[in-house]
Amino acid sequence: MRRVLCNAILCGAALLPALFAPHAAAQAPAKGVPVKLGMIDIYSGGFAFIADSIRTGFQIALDEANTAGGFKGRPFQLVTADMGVQVEKAVTEGRRMILEEKIKFVTVGIHSGAAIAVGNLGKEHKVLVLGGFATTKRLTGEAGHPYVARANLSTVEIGSVIAAYIKGRPDIKRVSTMAPDYEYGQQFVEDFVRALKAARPDVTVVRQEWSKLGATDFSAHVTALQAQPVDMIVNGGFGADLVNFLKAARDFGLFSGKTQLFTHGVDLAKMGALKDSLPANTVSTVWFPFYALKEPRAKPFAAEVEKRMKTYATGPTPVGYVAGRMLVEAIKKAGTADDVEKVLQAMGTVAFEGPTGPVKVRACDNMAMYNFYVGTVKRDAAFPDGIGMTDIKTFPVEQLARPCLELLKARGTG
């Protein structure tokens, strides 16, 4: 019998491919294995519609990507979890997604506190946490770090947009504010007042009213506002808070004189539901006045949302879409769905066409920049449900965003 002899070096070299090939194959997910993207939101209770709207927009972005082949033959898959209204539950679900399901990209929807808390998990476990609709500036500012991103503007940009609008209204000399007394509401007022002082130092902020989140009786707040007449009341309340505030305002005649209401985030669906209580000439910020936009993707996107949700596209749907596209595009540009560091490096170079026009992600805080709008509510039979928005003004968020230097200083890294 013939023996074949080899020395240790040659035999070892020959064995290397066999030893390492199985390991390499195990590290590279096969075609067809989904790229899982997590989403934590309030899918039960009074905020469920907003959460469903964010999820719908996000899913549209993933469906588009999957129709185009996904990522290297791997489909994008959305995995959701209901946090209720408890930050602790959001953290539990975030930890489960990261540790048990091995999800490297987690989006948190509405809740600002939950976005920050889950964002801390991102820093701990080196995964990317994306704020899907939360507006707290702390997410990418004071509590920010390289493992967070945001698909929505913060209260800094919202306040700057409102102040920029008032700057063009020389008739506004005295304003008061109305907002819920928790993190979002406090930041909403703080950032608006700061921006207003810079844009219109001649305007006096007469009064600030704070309501308990979920309050049902706003009569005391309305009478307090009524006692000191102003040209405009700027309201940051939403949902049931907005409904109950408008009811009390109507009952007491708060807006029957010259006082005008400026409220945040009134879309077509809300206008239809509130048309009997919205004061005449109400001014509002709005994410997606699709019926008035000329951007090529606006109306097709709105039609797709209506097909899926059986109602009008609201602000959270394009924001959810932006969140989904941010992740999809960053993963594609990075060339990996497994190396979070490479995806983070790519995130700051992402740009695409969204429902409201061009979207650009800036590198210093991974924040998406796109157009935001202000308009005046008008009752007209030409609008769906007889109510809509006119005199719509476009505000490019990139021009009003919190400066990178200020943001990095807030983080303690500037």
N, C-alpha and C positions, 0 to 999 in steps of 0.2 A: 504494500500500500504506500502510495506516495504521500509524503507530508509537505504541507506548505507552511513555511516559517516566515514570520515577519517580526520586525523589532517593535518596541513599544510605541515609538513615535509614529511609525507608518500605520500601525493598526489603530492607534488612537485617532489619527487623522481620518482614517476610513470610517470610524464609528461615529464621528461628530455629526454628520448629517442625520444619521438614524436616531441619535440621541436627542437632538434638538428639534427635528421636524415635528414630532408629535406635540411638543410644548408650544411651538410657534403656531401650529394649527389651532391649539386650544385658545391662544390669545386673540386670534383674529375671528370675530363672529362671522358665521357663514351667511351667504345670501339668504334672504328671507327671514332672518332673525330680526325682530323689530328693534328700532331705536326708541326706547321708552322715554317719554317726556311727562313728568308729573305735574299735576295741577291741584292745589288745595284751595278750597273756597267755601262759601256759605251756601250750600245747595239745599238748605231747608229753612223755613221761616220767611220773614218779610223781605229778605235780600236775595231770595232764590232766583228771581227773574234777572237781576243784575249778573249774578254768577253764571246763569245759563247763557246770558248774552255774551259774556266774556268767552265762555267755553265754545260757543258757536263760532265766533270770529276766529278763535285759535284753531278749531277743527277745520275750518275752511282753508286756512293756510297749510295745514298738514295734508289735506286732501289734494290741494294743488300740487304740493311737492310729491306726493305719492303717485299722482297721475303722470308726473314727469319722470318717474322711475325711482323715487325715494332717494336714499343715500347708498350708492354702490350696491343697488339691488336690495337694500334693506328698507322696509316701510317704516315711516314714522308712526308711532302709536301713542295716543294720549291716555294716561292713567290718572283718574281723578279720585279725590277723597273729600268728604264733607267734614268741615271743622266746626259746624254749628256757628256759634259766636264766641267760642272759647279759644284763646290764644294757646292755652295748654294743649288742647286737642290738635291744633295746627302743628305744634312742635312734635307731638306724638306721631302724627301722620307723616310729617317730614322725616323724622328719624326712621320710621318704618320704610318709607320709600327709599331712603339713602342706604340703609344698612341691610334690609331684607330683600328689596327688589332691585338693588344696585342701580338705582336711577341717579344719573349725574346732573340732570337739569330739572329743577323744580320751580314752577311758577306759583306764586301766591296771588289770589285775585283781589278782593275788595279791601280786606282788613289791613290797615296800616300797621297796627301793633303786631299782627301775625307775620306780616312781611318782614319786619325787623327781626322778630324772634327766630323765624325759619332762616333768615339771612345769616344769623349767628351760627346756625348749623352748617351753612355753606362754608363759612370761614373755618369752622372746626374740622369738617370732613373733606374740604377742598372740592366742593361741588358748586355749580353755578345756580344761584337763586335769583329769579326774575320777578320783579314787582309787576303784576299784570294790570292792576287798576288803582292800587293804593297811591294816595297823593302825598303822604307825609314826606317832607323834605329830608327827614333824618335817615331814610332808607339808603340813599346814596350820598348823604351829607354827613351829619354828625355821627351817625351809627354806621356809616358806609365803610366798605373795604373792597378789595379787588374781586371778590367772589359774588358781588351783587350787580344787578342791572335793573333798568326800569323801562317799561313800555309806555308809561303815561307821564304827563307833566306833573310837577309837584305844586304845592301851594305857593311856592315862590313865583312860578311862572303864571299861575292862575291870578294871583294878586297883581302881578305886573300887567297882565292883559286888561284886567278891570281898570287899573289906574291909567293905562294908556288910553282906554276908551274915554274915561272921565276927562283926561287932558284935552280931548277934542270937544268937550262940552263946557264952554265958559259960563253957561247958565247955572251949572252946579257949583254952589258955594258952601253948602252945609250938608253933611251926610251923617247917618247913623248906621250901625251894623247889628245884625241878628245872626247868631250862630250857635250850634250845639256846644256844650261845655265839656269837650274832651279833646284829645290830641289834634285831630283833624280840624275841628272848629277853631281851636285856639290858634293854630298855625295859619289857618285861612285868614283870620282877622289880623293877626300880627303881620303877616307878609303883605296883605293888602294895604294896611295903614302905612307900613314902611315905604312901599312903592308909591303910594299916593302922596306922601310928604315930599318925595323926590320929584314926582311929575307935576304936582299942583300944590305947592306949599301954602297957597292962599286958601285952600279948602279946609274947613273946620270939621273935625270929627266930634260931633256933639254928644253922642251916647253910644255905648256898647251894651247890648242885651245878650245874656247867655241863658240858653234853655237846657234843661236836662234832656239827654238823648232819649227819644221815645216818648217825650211829654205829650199829653193829650190836651191840656188846657194852656193856651197861649194868651189868655185874656190879660193877665198882669203885664206880660211883655209888650203887648200891643198898646195898652193904655200908657205905659211908661214911654214908649216911642212917640205916642200921640201928644204927650204933654210938652214935648220939645220939637216943634215942627222943623222939618228939614226938606231939602230939595230931592234927596234920594236916600232910600234905605237899601243897603247892600246885604243880601241874605246868603248865608252859606249852608242853610239847612236843606235836606233832601228827603225823599221818601215820605213816610208818614209825618215826619216833622214839618215838611213843606206843606202838606195837605192841611194839617191842623193850624199852622200859622196863617195860611191864606183864609181859612174859615173864620178865624178870630178877627183877622184884618178886615174882612168883608162885613162881619157883624158890627164892628165898631167904626167902620167907615174910614179906616186908616189911610186909604189911597183915594179917597173921594175928592180931595183937594188937589194941590199942585205937587204933592209928594209922589215921586216915581219909584217903582220897585226895580232893583237890579238883583236878579237871582242867578245862582250858578247851576249850569247843567240841565236846562230844560230842553228836551228833545221833542220830536213830533208825537211820540206816544204819550208823553207826560202832558203836552199841551192839549191833546184830545181829551185826556182824563180830567184835566183841571180847567177846561175852558170856561166853566161857569164861575170859577173863583179867581182866575188870573186877572189882575187889574189891567185896564186898558194901557197900552203902550209899555208894558213890562219889557225890560231889557234883560237879556240873558246871554251867558256864555253857552256854547254848544259845540260838541265834538264833531257832529256829522250831519249838517243840513243838506243831505244828499240831493234833495229835490231842487236845490239852488246851485249845486256845484257843477263845474264844467270839466273837472278832472276825468280822464277816460275810464277809470275804474270805479267811480262813485256809484253810478246808477246800476251797473251790473252787480256790484257787490251788495247793494241795498236789495236788489231783486232776489239774490241768492239767500240773503238773511231772511227775507220775508217768506220765501219758499220753505225754509227750514223751521222758522219759529212762528209762522202764521201771524206776524205782526211787523210793524215798521222796524227798521234798523235803528237802534239807539246807540248812544255814545260808547258803551262798553264793547259793542261788536267790532268796530274798527280798531279799538285799542287791543282787544283780544287777538285780532288778526295780526297786528303789528308784533305782539309778543311772540306768536307762533312763527312769523317770518324771521324775526331776529334770530331765533334759535336755529331754524332751518338753514338760513343763509350763513350763519357763523360756522355751523358744523360743516357745511359744504366747502366754505373757503378754507377752513382748517384742514380739511381732508381726513378728519377723524371724528368719531362720535364717542370716543373713549378717553382721549387725552384732553381733560378740561382746560389745562393751561394753554394749549394750542387754540382751543375754541375761544377762550377769553382774549387771546391776542388778536384773533380774527374779528371778534365782536366789534371792536372800535373802528373797523374799516367797512362795516356792513352798510349798504345803501340799496334801496329798492323802491318800486312804485307801489304806494298803498292806496286805500280808498279815498284819501284826502289829498293825494298827490305824492311828491317825492318824500321819502323817509330816509333820514341819515342818522346813524348812531355815532355819537362822539366818544372818543377814547377815554377821556379823563374820568368818566363815571358810568360809561355804558348806557347812556340815556338816549332814547329815540327822540329825534326832533322832527316835527311835522306841523302842519298848519292847525291853528285853533281859531275859533270864530266867535263873534258877538253879533247879535241881531235883535230886532224889535219884534215882539209878538203882535200879530195882526189877525183879526177875524175877517175871513174872506171866503166866500163859497168856492173860489178857485183852488183853495188848499184842501188836502185830504182832511176830512172831519171838520171842515170849515174854519181851520185855524192853522197858522204857520208863522214863519219868520220872514221879515223883510229887512231891507237896509243892512244886509249882512256884510260885516267887515272881517277881513282876513288878517290874522296876526301870526306871522312866522315865529314859532317858539324859539328857534335858534337865535333870533335877535334879542329875545327877552329872557333867555335862560340864565340861571344862576352861574356866574363866571366860574371857570374851572379853578382859578387861583383861590377864590373865596371858599369854594367847596372843599378843596384839599386842605386849606387851613382849618376848616371846621372839623375835618377828620383828624387833624393833628399831624398831617403828613406834608403840608405845604410849607 
